[in-house]
Amino acid sequence: MAATERQENGPWPSQDALEDPNARAPLVVRAIIRWGSLLVRSHYRVTMRGEPFPREAPVLLVQNHSNGLADAHFAMVATRRPIRILVKYRLMKTPVIGWMLRQMDAVPMYRKKDGVDTRKNADSFEEIDRALVEGSVIVLFPEGESLDAIGIRPMKSGVARMAISAETSTGEPVGVLIVPLGVTYEARDRYRSEASAVLGTPIDARAFIDAHGEDRRSALIEMMGEIRSSLESLTLHAETEEEHAAALALERILEADDAPLGIRRRRAGALLREDVGPDAERRRHLLRDLGARMERAGLRGDDVVGETPGAAAVALPVLWAGPLAFLGLATWGP
């Protein structure tokens, strides 16, 4: 069952592996993950949902990238398996962060704009081949740079190249799976705002190679299209700033359920795209205005359309607070 169908077939199960993160990793790595989790989860209200993570197969875990180092937290706790992260070489030289990445056996990538020899990437790709053949989990951000955007940005094809390279490196099927992870922030810079991550259905890289035979380019293009489609299904992807703002407003106005934030926003965006009738643009404008007002007031749809409290729910607080208020007035009055 696809992750995006959960809301139609029952509650969203928790896939949060924080209780025992990277159980087979060295103690120092587990300590780094817990420290990072403490930082991220003290700032955001985090939920992890979606499909079960593969237990044994080699995995390329691909994630959208909108919030710098905070994004890595979700990949770290998405699975109990040890992970290796692809990072730009410059981070490996950063104090403290570089030490942590080296402890986690991160794989450096060399970019021309960093002023380093990009031919070193050949060694990195060979290391990725070996790691996948041995059954490792490799984490990468195919959008490249971190940017708070309105949807999934153009992705680099490196993830498909890695999958194809590993699958064809031994002459035997390796079984590489590509697992999409969609991360959504309610308000990236606001303290205690909501953040959600949704694991999607694994994509079998071998299926694309078998379908296209020796035509590796066609396999790569189709694989990248499937990866992009999967990531777009796990979070809101809007074409314009106006559509993005209207979807965020509609999600705030609608009554919430147990679906994660990214899926709720995606559903709101789908509802907006279905509204193509007369005055659709005017309705979007009204939605954006109402949503902005509710956000400033700290309100959501549940606060406005929730059930009317019963007599007991109203009377009990009054009975409890009444004597205290009377005592306060009696003391303050004289």
Salt bridges, closest charged atoms under 4 A:
ASP16 OD2 - ARG41 NH1 2.95
GLU51 OE2 - ARG6 NH2 3.44
ASP71 OD2 - HIS65 ND1 2.76
ASP105 OD2 - ARG84 NH2 3.41
ASP114 OD1 - ARG90 NH1 3.70
ASP114 OD2 - ARG111 NE 2.95
ASP117 OD1 - ARG119 NE 3.05
GLU127 OE2 - ARG84 NH1 2.72
GLU127 OE1 - ARG130 NH2 2.64
GLU143 OE1 - ARG153 NH2 3.59
GLU145 OE1 - LYS88 NZ 3.72
GLU145 OE2 - ARG111 NH1 2.34
GLU145 OE2 - LYS113 NZ 2.90
GLU167 OE1 - ARG206 NH1 3.21
GLU186 OE1 - ARG45 NH2 3.69
GLU186 OE2 - ARG190 NH2 3.23
GLU186 OE2 - ARG252 NH2 3.38
GLU186 OE2 - ARG300 NH1 3.96
ASP189 OD1 - ARG188 NE 3.83
GLU194 OE1 - ARG264 NH2 3.22
ASP210 OD1 - ARG206 NE 3.26
GLU222 OE1 - HIS212 NE2 2.42
GLU232 OE2 - ARG228 NE 2.99
GLU232 OE2 - HIS237 NE2 3.52
GLU239 OE2 - HIS237 NE2 3.57
GLU243 OE2 - ARG273 NH1 2.63
GLU251 OE2 - ARG264 NE 2.94
GLU251 OE2 - ARG300 NH2 2.49
ASP257 OD2 - ARG267 NH2 2.74
ASP275 OD1 - ARG283 NH2 2.82
GLU281 OE2 - ARG288 NH2 3.70
ASP289 OD2 - ARG293 NE 3.02
GLU295 OE2 - ARG190 NH1 3.40
